[in-house]
Structure formats: structure tokens, C-alpha cells
Amino acid sequence: MANTLLPNQVLGINEYLLSTNGAYQLILQSDGNLVLYRMANHHPLWASNTNGKDAMRAIMQTDGNFVLYDFHGKPLWASGTNGKPGSFVTMQDDGNLVIYEPKIPVWASNTAQ
């Protein structure tokens, strides 16, 4: 799996982004929670707190917003970065999940290790 979602790319259930060094993973779990893990000990560093809410997909939208949707198309969580077209989200080797527009960071999970 890649470490980056570009505009219009989607993470489905049980799909993930993996940092290039393999140390960190962002996964859309089957319980609906989008979680960033440190792989060495499977320790969660960040979560969307949407478990039990039937999340179906996370999409990096063309407007720059990274959004988690349920089966009915209802947004469950969003990065709040709309208005930043061309942005992408990347799972960095330091454990930080970051949205860039395109070179400037506009959102981060603040989980750098």
C-alpha cells in the first residue's frame, strides 16, 4: 500500500496508508474507526473516534478536505481543510499524518514520534 492519498483517492474498509519506513499505519478499521498505529507495538496514536458509526470510506477530496463517510454518504469526520484544492494526505516516516497544499502543511495529527 502507498503512503499517500491524492485528490479523489479513497481508503475503503481495512485499507491503509503505510509510512515508507513501515513504522506507522493509518487504517480504516471494520468498526468504522480511522486509526493511526505505531506498528512496532500496535499502539494507537490518533483516531477519528468513529467506531460503531458504519464508516465506509475515507476520501481525499479535490477541495482539499479529507473526509470519512458512512454507508449513506453522511460525513462522520473531516479534516476541515476544504478550500485547499490539490491537497493530499500522507503518512510520514515520523508518525505524523499530514495534509499538504501541495507543499505547505495545512493539517496534522500531531503524532510525530
N, CA, C and O atoms as a printed pandas DataFrame, in Angstrom:
     atom_number atom_name residue_name chain_id  residue_number  x_coord  y_coord  z_coord
0              1         N          MET        A               1    0.847   -1.190    0.000
1              2        CA          MET        A               1    0.000    0.000    0.000
2              3         C          MET        A               1    0.886    1.244    0.000
3              4         O          MET        A               1    2.039    1.204    0.428
4              5         N          ALA        A               2    0.347    2.295   -0.465
5              6        CA          ALA        A               2    1.065    3.566   -0.575
6              7         C          ALA        A               2    1.076    4.309    0.762
7              8         O          ALA        A               2    0.415    3.905    1.719
8              9         N          ASN        A               3    1.830    5.388    0.807
9             10        CA          ASN        A               3    1.852    6.232    1.998
10            11         C          ASN        A               3    1.036    7.510    1.806
11            12         O          ASN        A               3    0.922    8.315    2.730
12            13         N          THR        A               4    0.464    7.702    0.603
13            14        CA          THR        A               4   -0.201    8.960    0.273
14            15         C          THR        A               4   -1.522    8.721   -0.446
15            16         O          THR        A               4   -1.642    7.810   -1.265
16            17         N          LEU        A               5   -2.520    9.559   -0.124
17            18        CA          LEU        A               5   -3.763    9.620   -0.887
18            19         C          LEU        A               5   -3.778   10.951   -1.618
19            20         O          LEU        A               5   -3.664   12.012   -1.005
20            21         N          LEU        A               6   -3.918   10.884   -2.926
21            22        CA          LEU        A               6   -4.028   12.071   -3.765
22            23         C          LEU        A               6   -5.493   12.452   -3.909
23            24         O          LEU        A               6   -6.363   11.675   -3.515
24            25         N          PRO        A               7   -5.798   13.638   -4.466
25            26        CA          PRO        A               7   -7.192   14.031   -4.647
26            27         C          PRO        A               7   -7.995   12.950   -5.376
27            28         O          PRO        A               7   -7.549   12.393   -6.379
28            29         N          ASN        A               8   -9.183   12.669   -4.850
29            30        CA          ASN        A               8  -10.135   11.670   -5.358
30            31         C          ASN        A               8   -9.754   10.237   -5.027
31            32         O          ASN        A               8  -10.478    9.320   -5.415
32            33         N          GLN        A               9   -8.658   10.005   -4.332
33            34        CA          GLN        A               9   -8.320    8.641   -3.935
34            35         C          GLN        A               9   -9.007    8.304   -2.614
35            36         O          GLN        A               9   -9.251    9.170   -1.774
36            37         N          VAL        A              10   -9.310    7.011   -2.460
37            38        CA          VAL        A              10  -10.161    6.539   -1.372
38            39         C          VAL        A              10   -9.487    5.422   -0.584
39            40         O          VAL        A              10   -8.785    4.583   -1.149
40            41         N          LEU        A              11   -9.711    5.423    0.726
41            42        CA          LEU        A              11   -9.401    4.278    1.584
42            43         C          LEU        A              11  -10.722    3.600    1.904
43            44         O          LEU        A              11  -11.638    4.242    2.418
44            45         N          GLY        A              12  -10.830    2.311    1.606
45            46        CA          GLY        A              12  -12.010    1.540    1.974
46            47         C          GLY        A              12  -11.775    0.818    3.284
47            48         O          GLY        A              12  -10.714    0.943    3.896
48            49         N          ILE        A              13  -12.767    0.066    3.708
49            50        CA          ILE        A              13  -12.667   -0.694    4.951
50            51         C          ILE        A              13  -11.491   -1.664    4.879
51            52         O          ILE        A              13  -11.321   -2.381    3.893
52            53         N          ASN        A              14  -10.692   -1.673    5.926
53            54        CA          ASN        A              14   -9.482   -2.494    6.071
54            55         C          ASN        A              14   -8.366   -2.126    5.093
55            56         O          ASN        A              14   -7.412   -2.887    4.930
56            57         N          GLU        A              15   -8.476   -0.973    4.446
57            58        CA          GLU        A              15   -7.380   -0.460    3.621
58            59         C          GLU        A              15   -6.594    0.545    4.454
59            60         O          GLU        A              15   -7.103    1.097    5.430
60            61         N          TYR        A              16   -5.354    0.770    4.056
61            62        CA          TYR        A              16   -4.485    1.590    4.899
62            63         C          TYR        A              16   -3.429    2.330    4.093
63            64         O          TYR        A              16   -3.120    1.989    2.952
64            65         N          LEU        A              17   -2.890    3.360    4.741
65            66        CA          LEU        A              17   -1.679    4.033    4.290
66            67         C          LEU        A              17   -0.568    3.549    5.203
67            68         O          LEU        A              17   -0.769    3.419    6.411
68            69         N          LEU        A              18    0.594    3.284    4.644
69            70        CA          LEU        A              18    1.735    2.805    5.414
70            71         C          LEU        A              18    2.909    3.733    5.156
71            72         O          LEU        A              18    3.247    4.005    4.004
72            73         N          SER        A              19    3.531    4.219    6.218
73            74        CA          SER        A              19    4.708    5.072    6.042
74            75         C          SER        A              19    5.765    4.309    5.248
75            76         O          SER        A              19    5.818    3.080    5.290
76            77         N          THR        A              20    6.596    5.040    4.533
77            78        CA          THR        A              20    7.621    4.426    3.687
78            79         C          THR        A              20    8.529    3.499    4.482
79            80         O          THR        A              20    8.971    2.473    3.967
80            81         N          ASN        A              21    8.811    3.851    5.734
81            82        CA          ASN        A              21    9.685    3.016    6.561
82            83         C          ASN        A              21    8.946    1.857    7.233
83            84         O          ASN        A              21    9.559    1.056    7.939
84            85         N          GLY        A              22    7.630    1.766    7.016
85            86        CA          GLY        A              22    6.832    0.671    7.559
86            87         C          GLY        A              22    6.535    0.766    9.042
87            88         O          GLY        A              22    5.999   -0.176    9.625
88            89         N          ALA        A              23    6.873    1.888    9.664
89            90        CA          ALA        A              23    6.724    2.023   11.114
90            91         C          ALA        A              23    5.346    2.515   11.557
91            92         O          ALA        A              23    4.976    2.327   12.716
92            93         N          TYR        A              24    4.575    3.144   10.656
93            94        CA          TYR        A              24    3.285    3.730   11.017
94            95         C          TYR        A              24    2.239    3.400    9.965
95            96         O          TYR        A              24    2.530    3.343    8.771
96            97         N          GLN        A              25    1.010    3.182   10.433
97            98        CA          GLN        A              25   -0.085    2.801    9.543
98            99         C          GLN        A              25   -1.348    3.570    9.921
99           100         O          GLN        A              25   -1.704    3.665   11.095
100          101         N          LEU        A              26   -2.021    4.118    8.905
101          102        CA          LEU        A              26   -3.359    4.684    9.076
102          103         C          LEU        A              26   -4.315    3.707    8.420
103          104         O          LEU        A              26   -4.210    3.459    7.219
104          105         N          ILE        A              27   -5.251    3.145    9.183
105          106        CA          ILE        A              27   -6.166    2.134    8.659
106          107         C          ILE        A              27   -7.610    2.506    8.963
107          108         O          ILE        A              27   -7.923    3.012   10.040
108          109         N          LEU        A              28   -8.493    2.243    7.985
109          110        CA          LEU        A              28   -9.932    2.360    8.205
110          111         C          LEU        A              28  -10.403    0.984    8.665
111          112         O          LEU        A              28  -10.572    0.070    7.857
112          113         N          GLN        A              29  -10.608    0.852    9.954
113          114        CA          GLN        A              29  -10.960   -0.432   10.544
114          115         C          GLN        A              29  -12.403   -0.817   10.224
115          116         O          GLN        A              29  -13.222    0.037    9.886
116          117         N          SER        A              30  -12.702   -2.093   10.333
117          118        CA          SER        A              30  -14.048   -2.590   10.050
118          119         C          SER        A              30  -15.074   -2.075   11.060
119          120         O          SER        A              30  -16.274   -2.138   10.794
120          121         N          ASP        A              31  -14.629   -1.567   12.214
121          122        CA          ASP        A              31  -15.558   -0.995   13.195
122          123         C          ASP        A              31  -15.893    0.462   12.896
123          124         O          ASP        A              31  -16.653    1.090   13.633
124          125         N          GLY        A              32  -15.321    1.007   11.804
125          126        CA          GLY        A              32  -15.619    2.373   11.395
126          127         C          GLY        A              32  -14.653    3.420   11.903
127          128         O          GLY        A              32  -14.807    4.602   11.595
128          129         N          ASN        A              33  -13.670    3.016   12.666
129          130        CA          ASN        A              33  -12.703    3.960   13.218
130          131         C          ASN        A              33  -11.491    4.070   12.292
131          132         O          ASN        A              33  -10.950    3.060   11.842
132          133         N          LEU        A              34  -11.078    5.290   12.015
133          134        CA          LEU        A              34   -9.864    5.567   11.250
134          135         C          LEU        A              34   -8.760    5.776   12.283
135          136         O          LEU        A              34   -8.816    6.722   13.069
136          137         N          VAL        A              35   -7.752    4.893   12.287
137          138        CA          VAL        A              35   -6.771    4.880   13.373
138          139         C          VAL        A              35   -5.350    4.880   12.828
139          140         O          VAL        A              35   -5.043    4.192   11.855
140          141         N          LEU        A              36   -4.490    5.663   13.472
141          142        CA          LEU        A              36   -3.066    5.691   13.161
142          143         C          LEU        A              36   -2.341    4.874   14.229
143          144         O          LEU        A              36   -2.440    5.162   15.422
144          145         N          TYR        A              37   -1.609    3.848   13.779
145          146        CA          TYR        A              37   -0.890    2.959   14.694
146          147         C          TYR        A              37    0.616    3.054   14.519
147          148         O          TYR        A              37    1.117    3.247   13.411
148          149         N          ARG        A              38    1.331    2.915   15.635
149          150        CA          ARG        A              38    2.762    2.626   15.605
150          151         C          ARG        A              38    2.850    1.114   15.461
151          152         O          ARG        A              38    2.354    0.383   16.319
152          153         N          MET        A              39    3.473    0.634   14.389
153          154        CA          MET        A              39    3.447   -0.781   14.056
154          155         C          MET        A              39    4.269   -1.645   15.012
155          156         O          MET        A              39    3.934   -2.813   15.212
156          157         N          ALA        A              40    5.321   -1.112   15.601
157          158        CA          ALA        A              40    6.202   -1.902   16.467
158          159         C          ALA        A              40    5.445   -2.553   17.621
159          160         O          ALA        A              40    5.725   -3.693   17.990
160          161         N          ASN        A              41    4.481   -1.818   18.189
161          162        CA          ASN        A              41    3.719   -2.360   19.317
162          163         C          ASN        A              41    2.212   -2.260   19.104
163          164         O          ASN        A              41    1.432   -2.483   20.030
164          165         N          HIS        A              42    1.806   -1.924   17.881
165          166        CA          HIS        A              42    0.394   -1.755   17.504
166          167         C          HIS        A              42   -0.314   -0.794   18.464
167          168         O          HIS        A              42   -1.462   -1.007   18.851
168          169         N          HIS        A              43    0.402    0.265   18.834
169          170        CA          HIS        A              43   -0.124    1.275   19.751
170          171         C          HIS        A              43   -0.830    2.376   18.957
171          172         O          HIS        A              43   -0.222    2.959   18.059
172          173         N          PRO        A              44   -2.112    2.681   19.265
173          174        CA          PRO        A              44   -2.808    3.759   18.562
174          175         C          PRO        A              44   -2.280    5.125   18.996
175          176         O          PRO        A              44   -2.125    5.399   20.187
176          177         N          LEU        A              45   -2.007    5.977   18.006
177          178        CA          LEU        A              45   -1.511    7.332   18.272
178          179         C          LEU        A              45   -2.572    8.394   18.016
179          180         O          LEU        A              45   -2.527    9.478   18.599
180          181         N          TRP        A              46   -3.531    8.080   17.138
181          182        CA          TRP        A              46   -4.591    9.027   16.769
182          183         C          TRP        A              46   -5.775    8.221   16.251
183          184         O          TRP        A              46   -5.592    7.143   15.685
184          185         N          ALA        A              47   -6.988    8.738   16.441
185          186        CA          ALA        A              47   -8.190    8.081   15.912
186          187         C          ALA        A              47   -9.265    9.117   15.624
187          188         O          ALA        A              47   -9.307   10.182   16.238
188          189         N          SER        A              48  -10.132    8.782   14.675
189          190        CA          SER        A              48  -11.255    9.654   14.330
190          191         C          SER        A              48  -12.395    9.527   15.339
191          192         O          SER        A              48  -13.331   10.326   15.319
192          193         N          ASN        A              49  -12.321    8.530   16.219
193          194        CA          ASN        A              49  -13.360    8.279   17.230
194          195         C          ASN        A              49  -14.731    8.048   16.604
195          196         O          ASN        A              49  -15.745    8.557   17.082
196          197         N          THR        A              50  -14.739    7.270   15.528
197          198        CA          THR        A              50  -15.975    6.967   14.808
198          199         C          THR        A              50  -16.311    5.477   14.857
199          200         O          THR        A              50  -17.065    4.989   14.015
200          201         N          ASN        A              51  -15.765    4.751   15.826
201          202        CA          ASN        A              51  -16.081    3.330   15.916
202          203         C          ASN        A              51  -17.576    3.146   16.172
203          204         O          ASN        A              51  -18.183    3.884   16.948
204          205         N          GLY        A              52  -18.156    2.145   15.503
205          206        CA          GLY        A              52  -19.573    1.853   15.626
206          207         C          GLY        A              52  -20.469    2.734   14.786
207          208         O          GLY        A              52  -21.692    2.660   14.913
208          209         N          LYS        A              53  -19.893    3.572   13.921
209          210        CA          LYS        A              53  -20.701    4.512   13.134
210          211         C          LYS        A              53  -20.800    4.142   11.658
211          212         O          LYS        A              53  -21.172    4.983   10.840
212          213         N          ASP        A              54  -20.477    2.907   11.302
213          214        CA          ASP        A              54  -20.649    2.396    9.934
214          215         C          ASP        A              54  -19.888    3.184    8.874
215          216         O          ASP        A              54  -20.405    3.408    7.780
216          217         N          ALA        A              55  -18.677    3.601    9.185
217          218        CA          ALA        A              55  -17.854    4.277    8.177
218          219         C          ALA        A              55  -17.569    3.314    7.036
219          220         O          ALA        A              55  -17.344    2.123    7.255
220          221         N          MET        A              56  -17.582    3.840    5.816
221          222        CA          MET        A              56  -17.379    3.014    4.641
222          223         C          MET        A              56  -16.122    3.396    3.877
223          224         O          MET        A              56  -15.437    2.535    3.325
224          225         N          ARG        A              57  -15.815    4.705    3.844
225          226        CA          ARG        A              57  -14.671    5.153    3.049
226          227         C          ARG        A              57  -14.152    6.482    3.572
227          228         O          ARG        A              57  -14.891    7.297    4.125
228          229         N          ALA        A              58  -12.861    6.666    3.377
229          230        CA          ALA        A              58  -12.215    7.948    3.645
230          231         C          ALA        A              58  -11.681    8.431    2.308
231          232         O          ALA        A              58  -10.980    7.693    1.616
232          233         N          ILE        A              59  -12.003    9.648    1.945
233          234        CA          ILE        A              59  -11.591   10.178    0.642
234          235         C          ILE        A              59  -10.852   11.499    0.807
235          236         O          ILE        A              59  -11.243   12.362    1.593
236          237         N          MET        A              60   -9.775   11.631    0.043
237          238        CA          MET        A              60   -9.079   12.916   -0.056
238          239         C          MET        A              60   -9.771   13.661   -1.182
239          240         O          MET        A              60   -9.494   13.418   -2.357
240          241         N          GLN        A              61  -10.664   14.564   -0.828
241          242        CA          GLN        A              61  -11.486   15.250   -1.827
242          243         C          GLN        A              61  -10.672   16.270   -2.623
243          244         O          GLN        A              61   -9.618   16.730   -2.182
244          245         N          THR        A              62  -11.181   16.607   -3.794
245          246        CA          THR        A              62  -10.488   17.572   -4.653
246          247         C          THR        A              62  -10.488   18.977   -4.060
247          248         O          THR        A              62   -9.665   19.807   -4.445
248          249         N          ASP        A              63  -11.403   19.258   -3.124
249          250        CA          ASP        A              63  -11.434   20.581   -2.486
250          251         C          ASP        A              63  -10.425   20.701   -1.345
251          252         O          ASP        A              63  -10.312   21.755   -0.721
252          253         N          GLY        A              64   -9.677   19.596   -1.070
253          254        CA          GLY        A              64   -8.658   19.620   -0.036
254          255         C          GLY        A              64   -9.085   19.053    1.301
255          256         O          GLY        A              64   -8.269   18.958    2.218
256          257         N          ASN        A              65  -10.349   18.674    1.432
257          258        CA          ASN        A              65  -10.851   18.121    2.683
258          259         C          ASN        A              65  -10.688   16.602    2.682
259          260         O          ASN        A              65  -11.027   15.942    1.701
260          261         N          PHE        A              66  -10.172   16.052    3.772
261          262        CA          PHE        A              66  -10.059   14.606    3.965
262          263         C          PHE        A              66  -11.251   14.208    4.820
263          264         O          PHE        A              66  -11.360   14.634    5.970
264          265         N          VAL        A              67  -12.158   13.382    4.262
265          266        CA          VAL        A              67  -13.450   13.128    4.898
266          267         C          VAL        A              67  -13.724   11.635    5.016
267          268         O          VAL        A              67  -13.434   10.860    4.104
268          269         N          LEU        A              68  -14.284   11.251    6.145
269          270        CA          LEU        A              68  -14.715    9.883    6.406
270          271         C          LEU        A              68  -16.238    9.848    6.287
271          272         O          LEU        A              68  -16.938   10.585    6.981
272          273         N          TYR        A              69  -16.750    8.982    5.398
273          274        CA          TYR        A              69  -18.188    8.883    5.129
274          275         C          TYR        A              69  -18.749    7.543    5.577
275          276         O          TYR        A              69  -18.044    6.534    5.594
276          277         N          ASP        A              70  -20.043    7.547    5.945
277          278        CA          ASP        A              70  -20.717    6.292    6.261
278          279         C          ASP        A              70  -21.348    5.706    4.996
279          280         O          ASP        A              70  -21.172    6.242    3.902
280          281         N          PHE        A              71  -22.079    4.608    5.154
281          282        CA          PHE        A              71  -22.681    3.897    4.026
282          283         C          PHE        A              71  -23.738    4.718    3.296
283          284         O          PHE        A              71  -24.060    4.427    2.144
284          285         N          HIS        A              72  -24.278    5.740    3.954
285          286        CA          HIS        A              72  -25.311    6.583    3.350
286          287         C          HIS        A              72  -24.749    7.873    2.764
287          288         O          HIS        A              72  -25.504    8.719    2.287
288          289         N          GLY        A              73  -23.431    8.027    2.797
289          290        CA          GLY        A              73  -22.804    9.232    2.275
290          291         C          GLY        A              73  -22.772   10.381    3.262
291          292         O          GLY        A              73  -22.465   11.513    2.888
292          293         N          LYS        A              74  -23.085   10.103    4.518
293          294        CA          LYS        A              74  -23.054   11.133    5.558
294          295         C          LYS        A              74  -21.627   11.264    6.088
295          296         O          LYS        A              74  -21.003   10.260    6.433
296          297         N          PRO        A              75  -21.102   12.498    6.155
297          298        CA          PRO        A              75  -19.755   12.680    6.713
298          299         C          PRO        A              75  -19.746   12.432    8.221
299          300         O          PRO        A              75  -20.595   12.935    8.956
300          301         N          LEU        A              76  -18.763   11.642    8.660
301          302        CA          LEU        A              76  -18.621   11.312   10.078
302          303         C          LEU        A              76  -17.477   12.074   10.732
303          304         O          LEU        A              76  -17.514   12.368   11.927
304          305         N          TRP        A              77  -16.473   12.386    9.944
305          306        CA          TRP        A              77  -15.302   13.125   10.418
306          307         C          TRP        A              77  -14.696   13.827    9.210
307          308         O          TRP        A              77  -14.741   13.303    8.097
308          309         N          ALA        A              78  -14.128   15.011    9.426
309          310        CA          ALA        A              78  -13.452   15.739    8.348
310          311         C          ALA        A              78  -12.283   16.534    8.916
311          312         O          ALA        A              78  -12.300   16.962   10.070
312          313         N          SER        A              79  -11.277   16.717    8.082
313          314        CA          SER        A              79  -10.087   17.467    8.493
314          315         C          SER        A              79  -10.336   18.971    8.553
315          316         O          SER        A              79   -9.578   19.703    9.190
316          317         N          GLY        A              80  -11.400   19.436    7.890
317          318        CA          GLY        A              80  -11.700   20.863    7.886
318          319         C          GLY        A              80  -10.766   21.674    7.007
319          320         O          GLY        A              80  -10.550   22.863    7.240
320          321         N          THR        A              81  -10.210   21.014    5.986
321          322        CA          THR        A              81   -9.244   21.677    5.103
322          323         C          THR        A              81   -9.816   21.950    3.716
323          324         O          THR        A              81   -9.063   22.076    2.750
324          325         N          ASN        A              82  -11.146   22.043    3.608
325          326        CA          ASN        A              82  -11.737   22.390    2.313
326          327         C          ASN        A              82  -11.288   23.798    1.917
327          328         O          ASN        A              82  -10.930   24.611    2.769
328          329         N          GLY        A              83  -11.315   24.066    0.619
329          330        CA          GLY        A              83  -10.812   25.334    0.108
330          331         C          GLY        A              83   -9.325   25.294   -0.179
331          332         O          GLY        A              83   -8.701   26.326   -0.425
332          333         N          LYS        A              84   -8.760   24.097   -0.146
333          334        CA          LYS        A              84   -7.328   23.902   -0.414
334          335         C          LYS        A              84   -7.173   22.871   -1.533
335          336         O          LYS        A              84   -6.635   21.788   -1.304
336          337         N          PRO        A              85   -7.645   23.206   -2.758
337          338        CA          PRO        A              85   -7.595   22.233   -3.854
338          339         C          PRO        A              85   -6.173   21.782   -4.161
339          340         O          PRO        A              85   -5.217   22.549   -4.050
340          341         N          GLY        A              86   -6.063   20.509   -4.550
341          342        CA          GLY        A              86   -4.760   19.941   -4.868
342          343         C          GLY        A              86   -4.048   19.355   -3.667
343          344         O          GLY        A              86   -2.948   18.817   -3.793
344          345         N          SER        A              87   -4.676   19.456   -2.494
345          346        CA          SER        A              87   -4.058   18.912   -1.284
346          347         C          SER        A              87   -4.036   17.393   -1.314
347          348         O          SER        A              87   -4.836   16.757   -2.000
348          349         N          PHE        A              88   -3.111   16.828   -0.563
349          350        CA          PHE        A              88   -3.001   15.377   -0.426
350          351         C          PHE        A              88   -2.652   15.054    1.014
351          352         O          PHE        A              88   -2.121   15.896    1.737
352          353         N          VAL        A              89   -2.954   13.822    1.431
353          354        CA          VAL        A              89   -2.652   13.379    2.797
354          355         C          VAL        A              89   -1.581   12.300    2.729
355          356         O          VAL        A              89   -1.630   11.410    1.879
356          357         N          THR        A              90   -0.612   12.392    3.634
357          358        CA          THR        A              90    0.496   11.436    3.620
358          359         C          THR        A              90    0.825   10.946    5.033
359          360         O          THR        A              90    0.794   11.705    6.001
360          361         N          MET        A              91    1.139    9.665    5.113
361          362        CA          MET        A              91    1.586    9.043    6.363
362          363         C          MET        A              91    3.098    9.121    6.378
363          364         O          MET        A              91    3.770    8.382    5.658
364          365         N          GLN        A              92    3.640   10.019    7.199
365          366        CA          GLN        A              92    5.077   10.289    7.211
366          367         C          GLN        A              92    5.846    9.257    8.034
367          368         O          GLN        A              92    5.280    8.563    8.878
368          369         N          ASP        A              93    7.138    9.174    7.770
369          370        CA          ASP        A              93    8.018    8.243    8.477
370          371         C          ASP        A              93    8.203    8.587    9.952
371          372         O          ASP        A              93    8.666    7.747   10.723
372          373         N          ASP        A              94    7.848    9.813   10.360
373          374        CA          ASP        A              94    7.991   10.209   11.765
374          375         C          ASP        A              94    6.726    9.943   12.582
375          376         O          ASP        A              94    6.684   10.249   13.773
376          377         N          GLY        A              95    5.690    9.370   11.946
377          378        CA          GLY        A              95    4.454    9.059   12.648
378          379         C          GLY        A              95    3.391   10.125   12.559
379          380         O          GLY        A              95    2.316    9.970   13.139
380          381         N          ASN        A              96    3.658   11.196   11.855
381          382        CA          ASN        A              96    2.703   12.276   11.697
382          383         C          ASN        A              96    1.916   12.074   10.404
383          384         O          ASN        A              96    2.500   11.855    9.342
384          385         N          LEU        A              97    0.592   12.147   10.498
385          386        CA          LEU        A              97   -0.278   12.147    9.324
386          387         C          LEU        A              97   -0.499   13.608    8.962
387          388         O          LEU        A              97   -0.975   14.384    9.791
388          389         N          VAL        A              98   -0.157   13.996    7.726
389          390        CA          VAL        A              98   -0.169   15.414    7.356
390          391         C          VAL        A              98   -0.883   15.615    6.028
391          392         O          VAL        A              98   -0.732   14.823    5.097
392          393         N          ILE        A              99   -1.670   16.696    5.957
393          394        CA          ILE        A              99   -2.269   17.135    4.696
394          395         C          ILE        A              99   -1.463   18.329    4.216
395          396         O          ILE        A              99   -1.263   19.300    4.945
396          397         N          TYR        A             100   -1.004   18.236    2.977
397          398        CA          TYR        A             100   -0.214   19.301    2.354
398          399         C          TYR        A             100   -0.997   19.950    1.231
399          400         O          TYR        A             100   -1.752   19.284    0.523
400          401         N          GLU        A             101   -0.813   21.268    1.071
401          402        CA          GLU        A             101   -1.441   22.044   -0.004
402          403         C          GLU        A             101   -0.373   22.771   -0.803
403          404         O          GLU        A             101    0.035   23.851   -0.376
404          405         N          PRO        A             102    0.085   22.289   -1.873
405          406        CA          PRO        A             102    0.708   20.989   -2.010
406          407         C          PRO        A             102    2.027   20.903   -1.261
407          408         O          PRO        A             102    2.465   19.791   -0.967
408          409         N          LYS        A             103    2.690   22.017   -0.931
409          410        CA          LYS        A             103    3.956   21.912   -0.182
410          411         C          LYS        A             103    3.834   22.420    1.247
411          412         O          LYS        A             103    4.713   22.176    2.074
412          413         N          ILE        A             104    2.755   23.121    1.538
413          414        CA          ILE        A             104    2.550   23.714    2.862
414          415         C          ILE        A             104    1.641   22.807    3.695
415          416         O          ILE        A             104    0.555   22.456    3.234
416          417         N          PRO        A             105    2.049   22.420    4.901
417          418        CA          PRO        A             105    1.160   21.614    5.739
418          419         C          PRO        A             105   -0.037   22.440    6.215
419          420         O          PRO        A             105    0.127   23.544    6.734
420          421         N          VAL        A             106   -1.256   21.887    6.031
421          422        CA          VAL        A             106   -2.473   22.595    6.431
422          423         C          VAL        A             106   -3.238   21.864    7.535
423          424         O          VAL        A             106   -4.166   22.421    8.121
424          425         N          TRP        A             107   -2.854   20.632    7.816
425          426        CA          TRP        A             107   -3.453   19.850    8.906
426          427         C          TRP        A             107   -2.476   18.755    9.286
427          428         O          TRP        A             107   -1.759   18.234    8.432
428          429         N          ALA        A             108   -2.444   18.401   10.572
429          430        CA          ALA        A             108   -1.589   17.297   11.025
430          431         C          ALA        A             108   -2.220   16.615   12.229
431          432         O          ALA        A             108   -2.956   17.231   13.000
432          433         N          SER        A             109   -1.920   15.345   12.370
433          434        CA          SER        A             109   -2.398   14.576   13.522
434          435         C          SER        A             109   -1.587   14.892   14.781
435          436         O          SER        A             109   -1.979   14.521   15.887
436          437         N          ASN        A             110   -0.462   15.576   14.608
437          438        CA          ASN        A             110    0.429   15.939   15.722
438          439         C          ASN        A             110    0.889   14.711   16.508
439          440         O          ASN        A             110    0.902   14.700   17.739
440          441         N          THR        A             111    1.266   13.680   15.751
441          442        CA          THR        A             111    1.696   12.420   16.362
442          443         C          THR        A             111    3.138   12.077   16.015
443          444         O          THR        A             111    3.536   10.916   16.114
444          445         N          ALA        A             112    3.926   13.071   15.610
445          446        CA          ALA        A             112    5.334   12.805   15.289
446          447         C          ALA        A             112    6.012   12.221   16.516
447          448         O          ALA        A             112    5.821   12.690   17.638
448          449         N          GLN        A             113    6.807   11.188   16.279
449          450        CA          GLN        A             113    7.458   10.479   17.390
450          451         C          GLN        A             113    8.906   10.891   17.500
451          452         O          GLN        A             113    9.622   10.403   18.375
